[in-house]
Amino acid sequence: MAENLGARGWHVVAVARTVGALEELDDRIRAAGGSATLAPMDVALPDAMIQLVQGIQGRWGGVDLWVHATIHAAPLSPMPHVDPKDMAKSIAVNVAATHGLIALVEPLLRARGGTALFLDDPRAGQPFFGAYGATKAAQTAMAKSWAAETARLGPRVVVETPAPMPTATRARFFPGENRSALTPCGAEAERILRVVLD
């Protein structure tokens, strides 16, 4: 998504926990013709997110598009055997951090007439997806409620379900899957951006 936005000439503020991954992303964004600001932060830390939002407000005054792609994908496990630490982290990242970011980012979106984009992955109720499925469903439910609440006055909130892609998360969930049958990430990002922006 960041690479595709870069290719469209957008400046991307990329948030992730690891500097190395952000630097690799920055290289790809620049190769696509875009530019980026790197923010090595943990979205589950409210003070860090407040600092990020204040920085964006001070520098740009708002945001045109917020792509919420953050997720903690707990290992697949029978529900009685889900590690309590994984469940706690799933709730912290997938639910609590999402709620906190919605509250923090809404003024930035309103300032620029922006759009919030959430990516759904409907796994609730599937075997072994208990922690991930439940918390991802909660994340999506919050996004859909926010979309309904802001339908008239904004900001615009969009929830899209991407096609299956050859991501690292999917490889953890479905090891040994024939990845050649999956939709390339760049192509799916472009499809979603056309829905959201064009």
JOURGI-V551960 format. One record per backbone hydrogen bond with DSSP energy under -0.5 kcal/mol. NH is the residue of the N-H (numbers start at 1). CO is the residue of the C=O. Records with the same first field share a line. If there is no record, write none. Layout:
# JOURGI-V551960
NH=CO, CO
This chain:
# JOURGI-V551960
5=1
6=2
7=3
8=4, 5
9=6
10=5
12=10, 35
14=12, 37
16=39
22=18
23=19
24=20
25=21
26=22
27=23
28=24
29=25
30=26
31=27
32=28
33=30
34=29
35=10
37=12
39=14
41=16, 39
43=41
45=42
46=44
48=45
49=45
50=46
51=47
52=48
53=49
54=50
55=51
56=52
57=53
58=54
59=55
60=56
61=56, 57
63=108
66=115
67=65
68=66, 117
69=67
73=71
74=72
77=128
81=78
82=79
86=83
87=83
88=84
89=85
90=86
91=87
92=88
93=89
94=90
95=90, 91
96=91
97=92
99=95
100=96
101=97
102=98
103=99
104=100
105=101
106=102
107=103
108=105
109=105
110=106
111=107
112=108, 109
113=109, 110
114=109
115=64
116=156
117=66
118=158
119=68
120=118, 160
123=121
126=123
129=126
130=77
133=129
134=130
135=131
136=132
137=133
138=134
139=135
140=136
141=137
142=138
143=139
144=140
145=141
146=142
147=143
148=144
149=145
150=146
151=148
154=150
156=114
158=116
160=118, 158
162=120, 160
166=183
167=165
171=167
172=168
173=169
174=170
177=174
179=177
181=178
182=179
183=164
188=184
189=185
190=186
191=187
192=188
193=189
194=190
195=191
196=192
197=193
198=193, 194
